[in-house]
Amino acid sequence: MVDRLLAIGDIHGCLTALELLLEKVQPTSRDQVIVLGDIVSRGLDTRGCIELLMELQTRVPLLCLMGNHEEFMLDARDDDIACGSWLYFGGEETLLSYDPEYAEARIENVPETHWEFIESFPDYYETEHEIFVHGMVDPDLPLTEQDTNEFRWRKFEDVRPHISGKQVICGHTSQKSGLPLNLQHSICIDTNACRGGWLTCLDVAGEVAHQTSEAGEYRMLDMNTLLED
């Protein structure tokens, strides 16, 4: 039994927002923290975010899920064409964070420990009442019968309840409003952190969301006030 079930949305290299979020939420060894993927790309400090999460994992039950940008990064390691595509979609910022002078984007600079950390990410995490995933799920199929593309790439569109009856909590589909999209049976907490929005941590049972920004701002939201039909 955990004290809090905490889900963190798409970080995208936003270290300032992540540091402040952890400072405000103060996760402990009695909590379970799930990071919903897309830790990497776009923001300026992917390296710092990964190192912070790796250190946090030594003290707190922490599980990071595979996002489409982690998939992009892993593909880029072994394929020049995939690497070129990834560089265009935020990979350049990622690799620059591994250069001490922030001047040369070289994939060889990524340490093996970081590759191993990313490779360890599962596609989803399931509890008695919730499903945590980066993208979304096919509402009509059990999780074990779904393609990984659903978990990593499916958008939060035309959303219906999953056949399990469990609440789905995801990221991936950026909410330009900066507010989580709460359909009750499904909640999207990608709140556009890397483009001037907010990084969100959802306290599932507490029904509140903590948010921080790269500008150093903090706010807390009552999820019940965000409920949509």
C-alpha positions in Angstrom: 0.0 0.0 0.0 1.5 3.3 -1.1 0.7 6.7 0.5 0.5 8.5 -2.9 0.3 7.4 -6.5 2.0 10.3 -8.4 2.1 10.6 -12.2 4.4 13.1 -14.0 3.7 14.2 -17.5 6.0 14.9 -20.4 9.2 16.5 -19.1 11.0 17.1 -22.4 14.3 18.2 -21.0 12.8 20.9 -18.7 15.1 20.5 -15.7 14.1 23.7 -13.9 10.5 22.7 -13.9 11.3 19.1 -12.8 13.5 20.2 -10.0 10.9 22.6 -8.7 8.1 20.0 -9.1 10.0 17.4 -7.0 10.8 20.1 -4.4 7.1 21.0 -4.1 5.7 17.4 -4.2 8.4 15.8 -2.0 8.0 12.2 -3.1 9.1 9.7 -0.4 9.8 6.0 -0.2 6.1 5.4 0.7 4.9 6.9 -2.7 4.9 5.4 -6.2 6.0 7.8 -8.9 5.3 7.1 -12.6 6.9 9.3 -15.2 4.7 9.0 -18.4 7.5 9.1 -21.0 9.0 11.8 -23.2 11.6 12.7 -20.6 13.9 13.5 -23.6 14.0 16.0 -26.5 13.0 19.6 -27.2 14.0 21.1 -23.8 17.6 22.2 -23.1 18.6 19.7 -20.4 17.7 16.1 -21.2 20.9 14.9 -19.6 20.1 16.7 -16.3 16.6 15.3 -16.2 17.8 11.8 -16.7 20.5 12.1 -14.1 18.0 13.6 -11.6 15.5 10.7 -12.2 18.2 8.1 -11.9 19.2 9.5 -8.6 15.6 9.8 -7.4 15.1 6.1 -8.3 17.7 5.2 -5.6 15.5 6.7 -2.9 11.9 6.5 -4.2 9.8 3.9 -6.0 10.1 5.4 -9.5 9.0 3.9 -12.8 9.6 5.7 -16.1 7.5 4.7 -19.1 8.5 4.5 -22.8 7.4 7.5 -24.8 7.6 8.1 -28.6 10.6 10.4 -28.1 12.5 7.7 -26.2 11.7 5.4 -29.0 13.0 8.0 -31.4 16.2 8.3 -29.4 16.9 4.6 -29.3 16.3 4.3 -33.0 18.7 7.2 -33.7 21.5 5.4 -31.9 21.7 2.7 -34.5 20.4 4.3 -37.7 21.7 7.4 -39.4 18.4 8.1 -41.2 16.5 7.8 -38.0 19.1 10.0 -36.2 18.6 12.8 -38.8 14.8 12.7 -38.3 15.2 12.7 -34.5 17.6 15.7 -34.6 14.9 17.7 -36.3 12.2 16.7 -33.7 14.2 17.7 -30.6 17.1 15.4 -30.7 19.6 18.2 -31.3 18.7 19.8 -28.0 19.1 16.4 -26.3 22.6 15.8 -27.7 23.8 19.3 -27.0 23.0 18.8 -23.3 25.6 16.0 -23.3 28.3 18.4 -24.6 30.1 20.3 -21.8 30.3 23.4 -23.9 26.8 23.0 -25.4 28.3 23.2 -28.8 28.4 19.8 -30.5 25.5 17.4 -30.9 27.1 13.9 -30.9 25.2 10.8 -30.0 28.5 9.2 -28.9 28.5 11.5 -25.9 25.4 9.8 -24.3 26.8 7.5 -21.6 25.9 3.8 -21.5 24.2 4.2 -18.2 21.7 6.6 -19.8 21.0 4.2 -22.6 20.5 1.3 -20.1 18.1 3.5 -18.1 16.0 4.4 -21.2 16.0 0.8 -22.4 14.5 -0.3 -19.1 11.3 1.7 -19.6 8.1 -0.5 -20.0 5.2 0.6 -22.2 2.6 0.8 -19.4 2.0 0.4 -15.7 -1.2 -1.1 -14.3 -2.7 -1.0 -10.9 -6.0 -2.3 -9.5 -7.8 0.8 -10.7 -5.5 2.7 -13.2 -3.6 2.3 -16.4 -0.6 4.6 -16.9 0.7 5.0 -20.4 2.5 7.6 -22.5 0.2 7.8 -25.6 -3.1 6.1 -25.2 -4.8 2.7 -25.4 -7.2 1.0 -27.7 -10.4 1.0 -25.6 -11.6 -2.3 -27.0 -8.6 -4.5 -26.4 -6.9 -5.9 -23.3 -3.5 -4.4 -22.7 -1.7 -7.6 -23.5 -3.2 -7.7 -27.0 -2.2 -4.1 -28.0 0.5 -3.0 -30.3 3.3 -0.9 -28.8 2.4 1.9 -31.2 -0.8 2.5 -29.3 1.1 3.0 -26.0 3.7 5.3 -27.5 2.0 7.1 -30.3 -1.8 7.1 -30.0 -3.3 10.5 -29.5 -5.9 11.6 -26.9 -8.7 11.9 -29.5 -12.2 10.4 -29.6 -11.5 8.9 -26.2 -13.7 6.2 -24.8 -13.4 4.2 -21.5 -11.2 1.1 -21.6 -12.9 -2.3 -21.5 -11.2 -3.0 -18.1 -13.1 -0.1 -16.5 -9.8 1.3 -15.2 -8.9 5.0 -15.4 -6.3 5.7 -18.1 -3.7 8.4 -17.2 -1.5 9.5 -20.1 0.7 12.2 -21.6 1.8 12.7 -25.3 -1.1 14.9 -26.5 0.0 18.4 -25.6 -2.7 20.5 -23.9 -2.0 24.1 -25.1 -4.2 25.4 -22.3 -1.6 24.3 -19.8 -4.4 22.4 -18.0 -4.8 18.6 -17.7 -7.7 17.3 -19.8 -9.9 15.3 -17.4 -12.6 13.0 -18.8 -12.7 11.1 -15.5 -12.3 7.7 -17.2 -9.2 9.1 -18.9 -6.9 12.0 -18.0 -4.1 13.6 -20.2 -1.4 15.4 -18.3 0.9 16.6 -21.0 0.6 20.3 -20.3 3.1 21.7 -22.8 6.1 22.1 -20.4 8.7 22.6 -23.1 6.7 25.3 -25.0 6.0 27.8 -22.3 3.4 25.7 -20.5 3.5 23.6 -17.3 4.9 20.3 -16.1 2.2 18.4 -14.2 2.3 15.9 -11.4 -1.1 14.3 -10.8 -1.7 13.0 -7.2 -4.3 10.4 -8.3 -6.1 9.6 -5.1 -5.8 13.2 -3.8 -7.4 14.4 -7.1 -5.0 17.4 -7.3 -2.4 18.3 -9.8 0.9 20.1 -9.0 2.3 22.2 -11.8 5.6 24.0 -12.3 7.1 25.9 -15.2 10.6 26.6 -16.6 10.1 30.2 -15.4 10.0 28.9 -11.8 6.3 29.2 -11.2 4.2 26.8 -9.2 0.5 26.2 -8.8 -1.9 23.5 -7.6 -5.1 22.5 -9.3 -8.3 20.8 -8.0 -8.9 18.1 -10.7 -12.6 18.1 -9.9 -12.9 21.6 -11.2 -11.4 20.5 -14.6 -13.8 17.6 -15.2 -15.3 17.6 -18.7 -18.2 15.7 -20.2 
